[in-house]
């Protein structure tokens, strides 16, 4: 239920005449309701009161009342079954009544506001889930990437890759780790080099797990080459040792 595509892509997905109609419907609402729906649209088709309150930096009780007011209009959002966190806490959850609404409404939100909202939600999720943050690694990675906090995004993409590998879903793990690699150039060179080497070794492990020995060897060789170029001799030795397996 997460919006994972750039806003420019989402814009192409919503026909112009329909987008204009949704704009008119939104503009008829009170400014407070408009801001609520805009913040909710950034979170996707479905959202909890806690995440929406975090995005708006507001009191959850007040946000729930405002969501109820908007839901009573019977047009944009409706209540969903309660969401149960790993610790058993039940929280209110809502969803957009049509999946085109969040796509169209998200376009109204300026980039700076979207980024700040994603950062707040990501930090709220980290704090809320604590040691169980691994269970929401994918949404955490998405929020921090959208916020421009790429080092944190990579950290959670690595956890998401570990989750996938733990299910023996090695192809999914590789896809996630390769996406993390695509974010490395956005970091400073020293941190980026270390992370890319770690990612390549993990990609080699995942290929090995799925029996793709050539791809596994190529990933380990690439990790060793990056380590040599960066002057990380012990890391290079570790990568070359891994290369023995495939």
Residue pairs with C-beta under 8 A, 6 or more apart in sequence:
1 44
1 45
1 46
1 95
2 43
2 44
2 138
2 139
2 142
3 10
3 41
3 42
3 43
3 44
3 45
3 102
3 103
3 106
4 142
5 13
7 106
7 107
7 114
10 103
10 106
10 107
11 19
11 107
13 103
14 22
14 100
14 103
14 104
18 100
18 104
19 104
19 107
22 100
22 101
22 104
22 105
23 104
23 108
25 75
25 76
26 34
26 37
26 105
26 108
27 34
29 37
29 70
32 66
33 66
33 69
33 70
35 56
36 52
36 56
36 63
36 66
36 67
36 70
37 70
37 76
37 77
37 101
37 105
38 105
38 106
38 108
38 109
39 52
39 55
39 56
39 109
39 117
40 47
40 52
40 77
40 94
40 96
40 102
40 105
41 96
41 101
41 102
41 103
41 104
41 105
41 106
41 108
41 109
42 55
42 102
42 106
42 109
42 114
42 117
42 118
43 51
43 52
43 55
43 102
43 121
44 102
45 95
45 96
45 99
45 102
46 80
46 93
46 94
46 95
46 96
47 93
47 94
47 95
48 83
48 91
48 92
48 93
49 60
49 63
49 64
49 67
49 91
49 92
49 93
49 94
50 60
50 91
50 124
50 128
51 121
51 124
51 125
52 63
52 67
53 59
53 60
53 62
53 63
54 120
54 121
54 123
54 124
54 125
55 117
55 118
55 120
55 121
56 63
56 117
57 120
64 92
67 77
67 92
67 94
70 76
70 77
71 77
71 78
71 79
71 94
75 97
76 96
76 97
76 101
77 94
77 95
77 96
77 97
78 94
78 95
78 97
79 92
79 93
79 94
80 93
80 94
80 95
81 93
82 90
82 91
82 92
82 93
83 90
83 91
83 92
83 93
84 90
84 91
85 91
85 128
85 129
86 129
86 132
86 135
87 132
96 102
106 114
109 117
114 146
115 146
115 147
115 148
116 147
118 143
118 144
118 146
118 147
119 143
119 144
119 147
119 148
119 149
121 143
122 140
122 143
122 144
122 147
122 149
122 152
125 133
125 136
125 139
125 140
125 143
126 133
126 140
129 135
129 136
133 140
133 156
133 159
134 159
134 162
134 163
137 156
137 157
137 159
137 160
137 163
138 156
138 160
140 152
140 156
141 153
141 154
141 155
141 156
141 157
141 159
141 160
142 153
144 150
144 152
144 153
144 156
145 153
145 183
150 183
150 186
150 187
151 187
151 191
151 195
153 180
153 183
154 180
154 183
154 184
154 187
154 195
154 199
157 176
157 177
157 179
157 180
157 183
158 177
158 180
158 198
158 199
158 202
160 176
161 173
161 174
161 176
161 177
161 180
161 202
161 206
162 173
164 170
164 172
164 173
164 176
165 173
165 205
165 206
165 209
168 209
170 206
170 207
170 209
170 210
171 210
173 202
173 206
173 209
174 203
174 206
174 207
174 210
177 199
177 202
177 203
177 206
178 203
180 195
180 199
181 196
181 199
181 200
181 203
184 192
184 195
184 196
184 199
185 192
186 192
187 195
193 226
193 229
193 230
193 232
194 230
194 232
194 235
196 226
197 223
197 226
197 227
197 230
197 232
197 235
197 239
200 219
200 220
200 222
200 223
200 226
200 239
201 219
201 220
201 223
201 238
201 239
201 242
203 219
204 216
204 217
204 218
204 219
204 220
204 223
204 242
204 243
204 246
205 216
205 242
207 213
207 215
207 216
207 219
207 246
208 216
208 245
208 246
213 246
214 246
216 245
216 246
217 243
217 246
220 239
220 240
220 242
220 243
220 246
221 239
221 243
223 235
223 239
223 242
224 236
224 239
224 240
224 243
227 233
227 235
227 236
227 238
227 239
228 236
